[in-house]
């Protein structure tokens, strides 16, 4: 008849196993926190290489002597907005000058003023856009008067976008072919992360612009103009395809997963070696 296991030894092993699991879990959590923080600071350092501490002036189209042009433009835009409610095909054609004039004069577009200027609408369907975009810089402790646990000194992306406008999920976005900054190189992962650039995201809740965008079925650049179109019976794109997913975020999660898995393997090997050494010592002690 086999001997019953010694309950003293069984209970002695259980707390050790439980503590080991807790230690491993805690170590993994601490590692992920440190790795995420390191990745955030590393990303900020890379962004600082092609951005500036201050914004650069972006051209604003003069409006002083353009009253007639502004009146005509406002009427065309309003007529187009009203036509979107009717069951008929309709479209609105806008030149680069008219778009810049709207940004300079229309109050709803004031947030783009001084940061976004369309230099050219090419025949190949792309727009050349001068920008000065505010980005988050390296995290730091907040100064007096600032709220939040951490803050950051802003960085500015001063350069030119080569982009194709598209309609995605009821808003106009810019598919970025390239980001050009004189004397600097913008890393490809940053461009992928920024594309599609949701330039109209801020207007989704606007009572006029938001509903109008959702009624569009296409947007394109052709013949030196941006053409906004509504075609009855045509369903606009409602989802983001796989190539539109935030690739940089996916890449971050991928590396976090690889790092965590590698760390777990190392910890597991150390625990396994520790158990083997303990077992050998126990065997030698008998």
Backbone torsions as a table, in degrees:
resi	resn	phi	psi	omega
1	UNK	NA	126.3	-176.1
2	UNK	-70.6	148.4	-179.0
3	UNK	-74.2	142.1	178.9
4	UNK	-71.3	145.4	178.7
5	UNK	-63.3	142.5	179.5
6	UNK	-69.5	111.5	-178.5
7	UNK	-61.4	-28.1	179.4
8	UNK	-62.7	-43.3	-179.7
9	UNK	-69.2	-37.0	-179.4
10	UNK	-63.9	-46.3	-179.3
11	UNK	-70.6	-26.2	179.1
12	UNK	-70.8	-30.6	-179.1
13	UNK	-79.8	-30.5	-173.7
14	UNK	-61.2	-49.3	179.0
15	UNK	-59.8	-36.3	-180.0
16	UNK	-64.0	-43.7	179.6
17	UNK	-64.2	-43.4	179.6
18	UNK	-63.2	-42.8	178.7
19	UNK	-64.1	-37.0	179.7
20	UNK	-62.8	-43.7	179.1
21	UNK	-62.1	-44.8	180.0
22	UNK	-63.5	-39.8	178.7
23	UNK	-63.9	-41.1	179.2
24	UNK	-63.9	-47.5	179.4
25	UNK	-60.3	-45.4	178.8
26	UNK	-62.3	-41.0	179.7
27	UNK	-64.5	-40.0	178.7
28	UNK	-64.1	-43.7	179.9
29	UNK	-62.7	-44.0	178.8
30	UNK	-63.2	-41.4	179.5
31	UNK	-61.9	-45.0	-179.2
32	UNK	-63.7	-38.4	178.4
33	UNK	-63.5	-47.0	-179.9
34	UNK	-66.2	-39.2	-179.9
35	UNK	-66.0	-42.3	178.7
36	UNK	-62.8	-41.7	178.9
37	UNK	-64.5	-42.6	178.1
38	UNK	-61.3	-43.7	-179.8
39	UNK	-63.6	-38.4	179.7
40	UNK	-64.6	-45.8	179.7
41	UNK	-68.3	-36.1	178.3
42	UNK	-65.3	-41.8	177.3
43	UNK	-62.3	-41.8	179.2
44	UNK	-63.1	-39.1	178.6
45	UNK	-65.0	-38.9	179.1
46	UNK	-68.1	-40.7	179.0
47	UNK	-64.6	-34.9	-179.3
48	UNK	-63.9	-21.0	-177.6
49	UNK	-71.3	-26.3	-177.6
50	UNK	-123.9	10.3	175.5
51	UNK	-116.2	173.1	-176.9
52	UNK	-122.4	161.5	178.4
53	UNK	-76.6	-22.4	-177.8
54	UNK	-129.1	151.9	177.1
55	UNK	-73.5	152.1	173.6
56	UNK	-103.8	142.1	-178.2
57	UNK	-59.0	133.5	174.6
58	UNK	-111.2	136.2	-174.1
59	UNK	-55.2	137.0	173.4
60	UNK	-117.2	124.5	-177.4
61	UNK	-65.0	127.3	178.5
62	UNK	-63.1	143.7	-179.5
63	UNK	-121.5	-0.2	-172.3
64	UNK	-57.8	-41.4	-175.4
65	UNK	-112.0	25.8	-174.7
66	UNK	-115.3	29.9	-176.8
67	UNK	-58.3	-45.3	-178.8
68	UNK	-64.1	-42.6	179.1
69	UNK	-63.6	-40.7	-180.0
70	UNK	-65.3	-41.0	179.1
71	UNK	-63.7	-45.2	179.1
72	UNK	-63.0	-42.7	-179.6
73	UNK	-64.5	-44.9	-179.7
74	UNK	-62.4	-39.2	178.8
75	UNK	-65.8	-43.0	179.9
76	UNK	-63.9	-42.8	179.7
77	UNK	-63.8	-43.0	-179.3
78	UNK	-67.8	-40.5	177.2
79	UNK	-62.4	-39.0	178.4
80	UNK	-66.5	-42.4	179.6
81	UNK	-60.0	-42.6	179.3
82	UNK	-68.0	-35.0	-179.5
83	UNK	-68.7	-20.0	179.3
84	UNK	-66.5	-21.3	-180.0
85	UNK	-83.4	-8.5	-178.6
86	UNK	-99.1	152.2	-179.8
87	UNK	-83.1	69.3	179.0
88	UNK	-152.4	157.3	177.8
89	UNK	-74.2	136.1	-180.0
90	UNK	-148.9	155.7	178.4
91	UNK	-153.4	161.5	178.4
92	UNK	-132.7	126.3	179.0
93	UNK	-106.8	130.2	-178.6
94	UNK	-131.8	131.7	175.4
95	UNK	-82.5	169.7	177.7
96	UNK	-60.9	-39.7	179.6
97	UNK	-63.4	-40.7	-179.5
98	UNK	-68.5	-38.3	177.1
99	UNK	-64.5	-44.0	178.8
100	UNK	-66.8	-34.4	177.3
101	UNK	-65.5	-40.0	177.8
102	UNK	-63.7	-42.1	178.9
103	UNK	-63.0	-38.2	-177.1
104	UNK	-74.7	-26.5	-171.0
105	UNK	-113.0	-33.4	-174.2
106	UNK	-81.0	129.1	-177.0
107	UNK	-62.2	-34.2	-178.1
108	UNK	-67.3	-20.0	-178.6
109	UNK	-102.8	14.1	-173.7
110	UNK	-62.6	-26.5	-178.7
111	UNK	-67.8	-20.5	178.4
112	UNK	-88.2	-13.0	-174.4
113	UNK	-67.3	127.2	179.5
114	UNK	82.6	-1.9	179.2
115	UNK	-127.6	-9.3	-171.6
116	UNK	-147.7	115.9	-179.1
117	UNK	-140.4	124.8	-178.8
118	UNK	-84.0	111.3	-177.4
119	UNK	-81.6	-36.8	-174.6
120	UNK	-157.6	145.4	170.8
121	UNK	-114.8	107.8	-172.0
122	UNK	-82.9	159.6	178.3
123	UNK	-71.1	-16.2	-179.9
124	UNK	-85.7	9.9	176.6
125	UNK	89.1	7.8	-178.7
126	UNK	-111.5	152.8	177.2
127	UNK	-111.7	142.9	175.8
128	UNK	-106.0	117.0	-169.9
129	UNK	-127.2	123.6	174.0
130	UNK	-83.9	133.9	-175.0
131	UNK	-136.4	159.5	167.8
132	UNK	-143.9	90.1	-172.3
133	UNK	-101.4	136.4	179.2
134	UNK	-83.9	128.6	178.9
135	UNK	-122.7	160.1	174.5
136	UNK	-75.9	137.9	177.8
137	UNK	-96.5	-154.8	-178.0
138	UNK	-71.7	133.8	179.5
139	UNK	-60.3	145.9	177.8
140	UNK	-152.0	169.9	174.9
141	UNK	-71.7	138.3	-177.6
142	UNK	-66.7	145.0	174.6
143	UNK	-77.8	172.6	177.4
144	UNK	-59.7	133.4	179.7
145	UNK	93.4	-14.1	177.8
146	UNK	-90.5	146.7	179.1
147	UNK	-101.2	161.9	178.2
148	UNK	100.9	160.8	-180.0
149	UNK	-74.5	-40.0	178.2
150	UNK	-130.6	158.6	177.0
151	UNK	-137.0	-179.6	178.0
152	UNK	-152.8	145.1	173.8
153	UNK	-81.5	129.8	-173.5
154	UNK	-67.8	152.4	170.7
155	UNK	-118.5	157.2	-176.6
156	UNK	-126.1	128.2	176.0
157	UNK	-89.4	99.6	-178.2
158	UNK	-105.0	108.6	-177.3
159	UNK	-175.7	-150.1	-176.0
160	UNK	-133.8	132.9	175.6
161	UNK	-98.6	134.9	168.9
162	UNK	-107.5	108.9	-166.1
163	UNK	-139.6	156.6	175.3
164	UNK	-115.1	121.6	177.6
165	UNK	-72.2	140.5	178.3
166	UNK	-139.2	163.2	177.0
167	UNK	-109.8	117.8	-177.6
168	UNK	-138.1	124.7	175.8
169	UNK	52.0	45.6	174.8
170	UNK	72.5	21.9	176.7
171	UNK	-147.9	155.4	178.5
172	UNK	-88.2	125.5	178.7
173	UNK	-122.1	167.6	178.8
174	UNK	-116.0	118.7	173.3
175	UNK	-83.7	114.0	-172.0
176	UNK	-86.0	117.0	173.8
177	UNK	-81.6	-33.8	178.5
178	UNK	-163.8	159.2	173.4
179	UNK	-124.2	118.2	-174.8
180	UNK	-109.5	126.0	177.0
181	UNK	-131.9	119.3	-177.3
182	UNK	-54.8	127.2	176.3
183	UNK	77.5	3.4	-178.5
184	UNK	-134.5	157.5	179.3
185	UNK	-116.1	124.5	177.8
186	UNK	-90.6	120.0	-179.0
187	UNK	-59.4	143.6	-179.7
188	UNK	-58.7	-40.2	177.7
189	UNK	-58.4	-35.0	178.5
190	UNK	-66.6	-42.9	178.4
191	UNK	-61.2	-43.2	179.5
192	UNK	-62.8	-38.7	-179.8
193	UNK	-67.3	-37.0	-176.4
194	UNK	-80.0	-19.9	-178.8
195	UNK	-99.5	131.7	1.7
196	UNK	-77.6	137.4	178.7
197	UNK	-81.9	116.4	-175.1
198	UNK	-86.5	71.9	-175.1
199	UNK	-65.1	-26.8	-178.4
200	UNK	-102.6	10.1	-179.0
201	UNK	-58.0	-35.2	-178.1
202	UNK	-67.7	-15.4	-176.9
203	UNK	-103.3	4.9	-179.3
204	UNK	-61.6	-33.9	-179.3
205	UNK	-92.5	0.0	177.6
206	UNK	-67.3	132.9	-174.8
207	UNK	-65.9	-17.4	-179.2
208	UNK	-107.2	-53.0	-175.1
209	UNK	-71.0	-40.8	-177.6
210	UNK	-56.8	-57.2	179.0
211	UNK	-60.3	-35.8	-179.6
212	UNK	-64.4	-43.6	179.3
213	UNK	-61.7	-37.8	-177.5
214	UNK	-68.6	-16.9	179.5
215	UNK	-92.0	-9.5	179.0
216	UNK	-71.8	151.8	175.5
217	UNK	-114.7	-15.7	177.0
218	UNK	-162.9	157.0	172.8
219	UNK	-144.2	135.9	-178.0
220	UNK	-153.4	161.1	173.9
221	UNK	-110.0	121.3	178.8
222	UNK	-156.1	144.0	178.9
223	UNK	60.2	29.7	179.8
224	UNK	74.8	19.8	-179.7
225	UNK	-138.6	154.2	167.9
226	UNK	-93.1	128.4	-178.3
227	UNK	-115.4	116.0	173.6
228	UNK	-95.8	129.5	-171.8
229	UNK	-136.1	144.2	169.6
230	UNK	-124.5	121.3	179.3
231	UNK	-119.4	116.0	-180.0
232	UNK	-57.2	138.9	179.2
233	UNK	87.0	-7.6	178.7
234	UNK	-100.9	127.3	179.5
235	UNK	-91.0	123.9	178.4
236	UNK	-69.5	157.3	177.0
237	UNK	-58.5	131.5	-178.5
238	UNK	-114.4	-12.6	-178.0
239	UNK	-127.3	159.8	176.2
240	UNK	-95.8	125.7	-179.0
241	UNK	-72.0	171.9	-175.9
242	UNK	-59.4	-36.1	-178.4
243	UNK	-77.4	-3.7	177.3
244	UNK	-98.7	-2.5	-179.3
245	UNK	-69.2	150.7	-179.7
246	UNK	-65.9	94.3	-174.8
247	UNK	-66.4	-33.8	-179.8
248	UNK	-65.4	-40.6	177.7
249	UNK	-64.1	-42.7	177.9
250	UNK	-61.1	-40.3	-179.6
251	UNK	-65.5	-37.8	178.5
252	UNK	-63.5	-46.7	179.8
253	UNK	-64.1	-35.7	178.2
254	UNK	-61.1	-47.9	-179.0
255	UNK	-69.0	-34.1	174.2
256	UNK	-62.1	-42.8	178.9
257	UNK	-63.9	-44.0	178.9
258	UNK	-63.2	-44.6	-179.5
259	UNK	-63.2	-43.3	-179.6
260	UNK	-64.9	-42.2	179.8
261	UNK	-63.6	-43.1	178.9
262	UNK	-62.4	-42.9	179.5
263	UNK	-62.9	-42.2	178.8
264	UNK	-62.9	-40.2	178.8
265	UNK	-62.0	-44.4	-180.0
266	UNK	-63.0	-45.7	179.1
267	UNK	-62.7	-42.0	178.7
268	UNK	-61.0	-41.3	178.1
269	UNK	-64.2	-41.8	179.0
270	UNK	-62.8	-41.2	178.1
271	UNK	-65.5	-42.2	179.6
272	UNK	-61.7	-44.1	178.8
273	UNK	-63.9	-39.7	178.7
274	UNK	-61.2	-43.4	177.6
275	UNK	-63.7	-41.1	179.2
276	UNK	-63.5	-42.7	179.1
277	UNK	-64.7	-40.4	178.8
278	UNK	-64.2	-42.0	179.9
279	UNK	-64.1	-39.6	179.7
280	UNK	-66.4	-41.9	178.3
281	UNK	-63.7	-40.2	178.6
282	UNK	-63.5	-38.2	179.7
283	UNK	-67.8	-38.4	-179.9
284	UNK	-71.5	-27.3	-178.9
285	UNK	-75.9	-19.9	-179.0
286	UNK	-74.3	NA	NA
